[in-house]
Amino acid sequence: MKKFRYILYILVLAVFAGAMLPSCSDDEPRTEPEPKPKTVNRVVLVFMSANNNLGGYFDANDLQEMKQAAVAGDITDGRLLVYRHGLNADETAVEQRLFEILPDGTEKTLVEYDSELSSVSMERMAQVLDDAERLAPADSRGLMLWSHADGWINVGFENPEEPAASPKGFGQDGSKKMSISALGRVLEGRYFDFIYFDCCYMASVEVMYELRKSAGLFAASSAELPADGARYHEALKYLFQPELDLVSAVKVSFDYYKQQNSSGCTLSVVRSDALEPLAAATAEMYDLHPSQPQRGEVQQFENSGNRFFDFDHYMEKLLVEQPSLYNNWKTSLDAAVCFRGATERIYMVNRFYVRRHCGLTTHILYTPEDAAKNGYSQLKWYRDVVSRLYQE
């Protein structure tokens, strides 16, 4: 009998303990798997390298414009992401982070980054692009590159061929910039419906040819761009339409600066699928070894420097004795440029009149030795096209 009572006692305890187990486990924190982000029609990532004299004011203004567009309902079936490396005035602030601008105009931080890597390093840019793709899946993507820039000038601390060169290229983080070749390596294997350069001098055929496989369309400026840059509160709605309208997004900014009649502006939109035919047509002309035009004859987009010339004006002067060849070449240029806009003058650091503007600039090699300057010989446009000018 005692043995039976003992067994019964043990069974009761076991049942009681079993009943208590769910109660105990409820007190422990549960780790629910994060829901998979919803795939949207389009994600636009604004990559702001603002640790420079544009930071603290112009970047803040543009962020307010983005929030204004969000509140207005312009981000339809899409997500607006911003990577910002700002001017680190507040030591307690996160210097580099990726965040989303929500429909109510607030910010939602997605990733915070340490400050060990520069915003214009290949590794940091690749991290940001990877994070944006992982956290915000989309059927299509757009990239806006926001900072200072120097067009095709192909030297910088991320160009391993010239580690000691003065920093030039895209973006500015303190004294550092990214070379165009390095930017091409970061973007290689990625694809964006558009890349919009909200910075100076990037409407260069050398730049766009270098990046041609990374985007369907490019938007950029041949000359300096006013520090206020793109009009985000007016332009974003065109970038989030089901059918992308990059030309309208660019045109609202150009029209604004044209009406201001102060600093001036150049902007253009270029199709990437027309760049290889344009390269082939140009190389064919260069195979003829025509004589270079006189210095000063071709429209430049800076006061001096001899780096950014109007592509159409240059080819017209280069083929001045063969007008039929020039006209044939121009059809390839016109197929590439969807929109071109230029005010009568540029009145910023550089001050000059704009008498010709085809929407693309190019560099002129007056001698074969010029290719060694500023890393020009490392560019794909030089390798595939310009090198033929002086080949026997």
C-alpha positions as CSV (number, residue, x, y, z in Angstrom):
1,M,0.0,0.0,0.0
2,K,2.8,2.4,0.9
3,K,4.5,1.5,-2.4
4,F,1.3,2.2,-4.3
5,R,0.9,5.6,-2.5
6,Y,4.6,6.4,-3.4
7,I,4.1,5.7,-7.0
8,L,0.9,7.7,-7.1
9,Y,2.7,10.6,-5.4
10,I,5.4,10.5,-8.1
11,L,2.9,10.5,-10.9
12,V,1.0,13.5,-9.4
13,L,4.3,15.4,-9.1
14,A,5.2,14.6,-12.7
15,V,1.8,15.8,-14.0
16,F,2.1,19.0,-11.9
17,A,5.6,19.7,-13.2
18,G,4.5,19.1,-16.8
19,A,1.7,21.5,-16.3
20,M,4.1,24.1,-15.0
21,L,6.6,23.9,-17.9
22,P,4.6,26.0,-20.4
23,S,4.2,28.7,-17.8
24,C,8.0,28.8,-17.2
25,S,8.8,28.9,-20.9
26,D,6.4,31.8,-21.4
27,D,8.6,33.9,-19.2
28,E,11.6,33.4,-21.6
29,P,12.0,35.8,-24.5
30,R,11.0,34.4,-27.8
31,T,13.0,35.2,-31.0
32,E,10.5,35.5,-33.8
33,P,12.1,35.4,-37.3
34,E,12.0,38.8,-39.0
35,P,9.4,39.0,-41.7
36,K,10.7,39.0,-45.2
37,P,10.5,42.5,-46.6
38,K,7.9,43.0,-49.2
39,T,9.1,43.4,-52.8
40,V,8.1,46.8,-54.2
41,N,8.2,48.2,-57.7
42,R,11.2,50.5,-57.3
43,V,13.8,51.4,-54.6
44,V,15.8,54.6,-55.0
45,L,19.0,54.8,-53.0
46,V,20.5,58.3,-52.5
47,F,24.2,57.8,-51.7
48,M,25.3,61.0,-49.9
49,S,29.0,61.4,-49.4
50,A,28.7,64.7,-47.5
51,N,31.7,64.9,-45.2
52,N,32.8,68.0,-47.0
53,N,31.7,71.6,-47.4
54,L,28.3,70.5,-48.7
55,G,27.6,68.7,-45.5
56,G,25.6,70.3,-42.6
57,Y,23.5,72.5,-44.9
58,F,23.0,71.4,-48.4
59,D,22.6,67.7,-47.5
60,A,20.1,68.7,-44.7
61,N,18.1,70.8,-47.2
62,D,17.9,67.9,-49.7
63,L,16.8,65.5,-47.0
64,Q,14.0,67.9,-46.1
65,E,13.0,68.0,-49.8
66,M,12.9,64.2,-49.8
67,K,10.7,64.1,-46.7
68,Q,8.4,66.7,-48.3
69,A,8.0,64.4,-51.4
70,A,7.3,61.5,-49.1
71,V,4.6,63.3,-47.2
72,A,3.1,64.4,-50.5
73,G,2.7,60.8,-51.4
74,D,5.2,60.8,-54.2
75,I,6.9,57.5,-53.2
76,T,4.3,55.2,-54.7
77,D,4.9,51.5,-54.6
78,G,8.5,52.1,-53.7
79,R,11.0,52.9,-51.0
80,L,13.4,55.8,-50.6
81,L,16.6,54.9,-48.9
82,V,19.4,57.2,-48.0
83,Y,23.0,56.4,-47.1
84,R,24.5,59.5,-45.5
85,H,28.0,60.2,-44.3
86,G,27.6,63.7,-43.0
87,L,29.8,66.3,-41.6
88,N,30.5,64.9,-38.1
89,A,29.9,68.1,-36.1
90,D,28.3,66.2,-33.2
91,E,30.6,63.6,-31.7
92,T,27.6,61.6,-30.3
93,A,25.9,61.3,-33.7
94,V,26.2,58.3,-35.9
95,E,28.5,59.4,-38.7
96,Q,27.5,56.9,-41.3
97,R,24.1,55.2,-41.6
98,L,21.6,53.8,-44.0
99,F,18.0,54.8,-43.4
100,E,14.6,54.9,-45.0
101,I,12.4,57.9,-45.4
102,L,8.9,56.8,-44.5
103,P,5.6,58.1,-46.0
104,D,5.1,60.3,-43.0
105,G,8.4,62.0,-43.5
106,T,10.2,60.3,-40.6
107,E,13.5,58.4,-40.7
108,K,13.9,54.7,-40.0
109,T,17.5,53.6,-39.4
110,L,18.3,50.3,-41.2
111,V,22.1,50.0,-40.6
112,E,24.6,52.0,-38.7
113,Y,28.2,51.8,-39.9
114,D,31.5,52.3,-38.1
115,S,33.8,55.2,-39.2
116,E,36.8,52.9,-40.0
117,L,35.9,52.9,-43.7
118,S,35.5,56.1,-45.8
119,S,32.2,56.6,-47.6
120,V,34.2,56.7,-50.9
121,S,36.0,53.5,-50.3
122,M,35.0,50.6,-52.5
123,E,34.3,48.4,-49.5
124,R,31.9,50.8,-47.8
125,M,30.0,51.6,-51.0
126,A,29.7,47.8,-51.7
127,Q,28.4,47.2,-48.2
128,V,25.8,49.9,-48.5
129,L,24.6,48.6,-51.9
130,D,24.5,45.1,-50.6
131,D,22.5,46.1,-47.5
132,A,20.0,48.2,-49.6
133,E,19.4,45.2,-51.9
134,R,19.0,42.8,-48.9
135,L,16.7,45.0,-46.8
136,A,14.7,46.5,-49.6
137,P,13.9,44.0,-52.4
138,A,12.5,45.6,-55.5
139,D,11.7,44.9,-59.1
140,S,13.8,47.9,-60.2
141,R,16.4,50.2,-58.7
142,G,17.7,53.7,-59.0
143,L,20.9,55.2,-57.6
144,M,21.6,58.8,-57.0
145,L,25.2,59.7,-56.3
146,W,25.3,62.9,-54.2
147,S,28.6,64.7,-53.5
148,H,31.4,66.6,-55.2
149,A,32.9,65.1,-58.3
150,D,35.5,65.7,-61.0
151,G,34.2,63.9,-64.0
152,W,36.6,61.4,-65.7
153,I,39.6,62.5,-63.6
154,N,40.7,58.9,-62.8
155,V,42.9,59.1,-59.8
156,G,42.0,58.8,-56.1
157,F,42.9,56.8,-53.0
158,E,40.8,53.8,-54.2
159,N,42.7,53.6,-57.5
160,P,45.4,51.0,-56.7
161,E,47.4,51.9,-59.9
162,E,48.1,55.4,-58.5
163,P,47.9,55.2,-54.6
164,A,49.9,58.4,-54.1
165,A,47.9,60.5,-56.6
166,S,46.0,63.6,-55.6
167,P,42.4,62.7,-54.9
168,K,40.0,63.1,-57.7
169,G,37.0,61.3,-59.2
170,F,33.6,60.8,-57.6
171,G,32.6,61.8,-54.1
172,Q,34.5,63.7,-51.3
173,D,35.1,62.4,-47.8
174,G,37.5,64.8,-46.2
175,S,40.5,64.8,-48.6
176,K,39.6,61.5,-50.2
177,K,37.7,60.7,-53.4
178,M,37.0,57.6,-55.5
179,S,38.5,57.1,-58.9
180,I,36.1,56.4,-61.8
181,S,37.8,53.0,-62.4
182,A,37.1,52.2,-58.7
183,L,33.5,53.3,-59.0
184,G,33.2,51.0,-62.0
185,R,34.5,48.1,-60.1
186,V,32.0,48.6,-57.3
187,L,29.1,48.8,-59.7
188,E,30.2,45.9,-61.8
189,G,27.6,43.1,-61.9
190,R,24.9,45.4,-60.5
191,Y,22.2,47.0,-62.5
192,F,20.1,50.1,-61.9
193,D,17.4,51.5,-64.1
194,F,19.1,54.8,-63.7
195,I,22.1,56.5,-62.1
196,Y,21.6,60.2,-61.4
197,F,24.8,62.1,-60.6
198,D,23.8,64.9,-58.3
199,C,27.3,66.3,-58.6
200,C,29.5,68.2,-61.0
201,Y,31.1,67.3,-64.4
202,M,29.8,63.7,-64.7
203,A,28.1,64.1,-68.1
204,S,31.3,62.8,-69.6
205,V,31.3,60.2,-72.3
206,E,34.3,58.7,-70.5
207,V,32.4,58.3,-67.2
208,M,29.3,56.9,-68.8
209,Y,31.1,54.5,-71.0
210,E,33.0,53.2,-67.9
211,L,29.7,52.5,-66.2
212,R,27.6,51.7,-69.2
213,K,26.7,48.1,-68.1
214,S,25.5,49.2,-64.6
215,A,22.5,51.4,-65.6
216,G,19.9,51.8,-68.3
217,L,20.0,55.6,-68.1
218,F,22.3,58.3,-66.8
219,A,21.6,61.8,-65.7
220,A,24.4,64.3,-65.1
221,S,25.8,67.7,-65.7
222,S,28.5,68.7,-68.1
223,A,29.7,71.6,-66.0
224,E,29.5,72.6,-62.3
225,L,26.2,71.9,-60.7
226,P,24.7,74.5,-58.3
227,A,25.2,73.5,-54.7
228,D,21.5,73.1,-54.2
229,G,21.6,70.2,-56.7
230,A,18.5,68.3,-57.6
231,R,15.0,69.5,-56.7
232,Y,14.0,66.3,-54.8
233,H,10.6,67.6,-53.7
234,E,9.6,68.0,-57.4
235,A,11.7,65.3,-59.0
236,L,11.1,62.2,-56.9
237,K,7.5,61.6,-58.1
238,Y,8.9,61.0,-61.6
239,L,11.4,58.5,-60.3
240,F,8.7,56.4,-58.6
241,Q,6.2,56.3,-61.4
242,P,5.5,52.8,-62.7
243,E,7.1,53.9,-65.9
244,L,10.3,55.7,-65.0
245,D,10.4,59.3,-66.3
246,L,14.0,60.4,-65.7
247,V,13.8,63.1,-68.3
248,S,11.0,64.9,-66.4
249,A,12.8,64.4,-63.1
250,V,15.9,66.1,-64.6
251,K,13.9,68.8,-66.4
252,V,12.2,70.2,-63.3
253,S,15.6,70.9,-61.8
254,F,17.0,72.4,-65.0
255,D,13.9,74.6,-65.5
256,Y,14.2,75.9,-62.0
257,Y,17.8,77.0,-62.5
258,K,17.0,78.5,-65.9
259,Q,14.3,80.6,-64.4
260,Q,16.6,81.7,-61.6
261,N,19.0,83.2,-64.1
262,S,21.8,83.3,-61.6
263,S,24.2,80.4,-61.3
264,G,23.3,78.7,-64.5
265,C,23.0,74.9,-65.1
266,T,23.7,72.1,-67.6
267,L,21.9,68.8,-67.3
268,S,21.4,65.8,-69.7
269,V,20.0,62.3,-69.8
270,V,21.9,59.6,-71.7
271,R,20.9,56.1,-72.8
272,S,23.5,53.4,-72.0
273,D,22.4,51.1,-74.8
274,A,23.5,53.7,-77.3
275,L,27.0,54.2,-75.8
276,E,28.7,51.2,-77.5
277,P,27.4,52.2,-81.0
278,L,28.6,55.7,-80.3
279,A,32.0,54.4,-79.3
280,A,32.2,52.3,-82.5
281,A,31.3,55.3,-84.6
282,T,33.8,57.5,-82.8
283,A,36.6,54.9,-83.1
284,E,35.9,54.7,-86.8
285,M,36.5,58.5,-87.1
286,Y,39.6,58.3,-85.0
287,D,41.0,55.6,-87.3
288,L,41.3,58.3,-89.9
289,H,43.8,60.1,-87.7
290,P,42.4,63.6,-88.3
291,S,44.3,66.7,-87.2
292,Q,43.3,68.0,-83.8
293,P,41.5,71.4,-83.7
294,Q,43.4,74.4,-82.4
295,R,43.3,75.0,-78.6
296,G,40.5,77.3,-77.7
297,E,38.3,76.5,-80.6
298,V,36.1,74.0,-78.8
299,Q,33.5,74.8,-76.1
300,Q,34.9,74.0,-72.6
301,F,32.9,73.6,-69.4
302,E,35.4,75.2,-67.1
303,N,37.5,78.3,-67.2
304,S,40.7,76.4,-67.7
305,G,42.1,72.9,-67.4
306,N,41.4,71.6,-70.9
307,R,39.5,68.6,-69.5
308,F,35.8,68.9,-70.4
309,F,35.0,69.8,-74.0
310,D,31.6,69.6,-75.8
311,F,31.7,66.3,-77.6
312,D,29.7,67.4,-80.6
313,H,31.6,70.6,-81.1
314,Y,34.9,68.7,-80.9
315,M,33.9,66.2,-83.5
316,E,32.6,68.9,-85.8
317,K,36.0,70.6,-85.6
318,L,37.9,67.3,-85.9
319,L,36.0,66.4,-89.1
320,V,35.7,69.9,-90.5
321,E,37.0,68.7,-93.9
322,Q,34.6,65.7,-94.0
323,P,31.2,67.1,-93.1
324,S,29.3,64.0,-94.4
325,L,31.3,61.8,-92.0
326,Y,30.5,64.2,-89.2
327,N,26.8,64.1,-90.0
328,N,26.8,60.3,-89.9
329,W,28.6,60.3,-86.6
330,K,26.1,62.8,-85.1
331,T,23.3,60.4,-85.6
332,S,25.0,58.1,-83.1
333,L,25.3,61.0,-80.6
334,D,21.7,62.0,-81.0
335,A,20.6,58.4,-80.4
336,A,22.4,58.5,-77.1
337,V,21.3,61.8,-75.6
338,C,17.6,61.9,-74.6
339,F,17.6,65.3,-73.1
340,R,20.1,68.2,-73.0
341,G,19.6,71.5,-71.3
342,A,22.0,74.4,-70.8
343,T,21.6,78.0,-69.7
344,E,23.3,80.7,-71.6
345,R,26.1,81.1,-69.1
346,I,27.6,79.4,-66.1
347,Y,28.3,81.7,-63.2
348,M,29.8,79.9,-60.3
349,V,33.4,79.2,-59.5
350,N,33.8,78.9,-63.2
351,R,32.3,81.7,-65.3
352,F,31.8,81.3,-69.0
353,Y,29.2,81.4,-71.8
354,V,27.7,78.2,-73.1
355,R,27.6,78.4,-76.9
356,R,27.5,74.7,-77.6
357,H,26.1,71.9,-75.4
358,C,25.3,68.4,-76.8
359,G,24.8,66.8,-73.4
360,L,28.1,65.0,-73.3
361,T,31.7,66.1,-72.8
362,T,35.0,64.5,-73.7
363,H,38.7,65.0,-73.2
364,I,41.0,66.0,-76.0
365,L,44.4,64.3,-76.3
366,Y,46.5,66.8,-78.2
367,T,49.5,64.5,-78.0
368,P,49.8,60.8,-77.3
369,E,51.6,61.6,-74.1
370,D,48.5,63.3,-72.7
371,A,47.0,59.9,-72.0
372,A,49.3,59.4,-69.1
373,K,47.9,62.4,-67.2
374,N,45.2,61.9,-64.5
375,G,44.9,58.2,-65.2
376,Y,43.2,58.7,-68.6
377,S,44.9,55.8,-70.2
378,Q,43.2,53.5,-67.6
379,L,39.7,54.4,-68.8
380,K,37.8,52.0,-71.0
381,W,36.9,54.8,-73.4
382,Y,40.6,55.4,-74.0
383,R,41.3,51.7,-74.4
384,D,38.4,51.1,-76.9
385,V,38.2,54.5,-78.7
386,V,40.7,57.3,-78.1
387,S,43.9,55.1,-78.3
388,R,43.2,54.7,-82.0
389,L,43.8,58.4,-82.7
390,Y,47.6,57.9,-82.7
391,Q,47.9,54.2,-83.6
392,E,49.8,53.6,-86.8
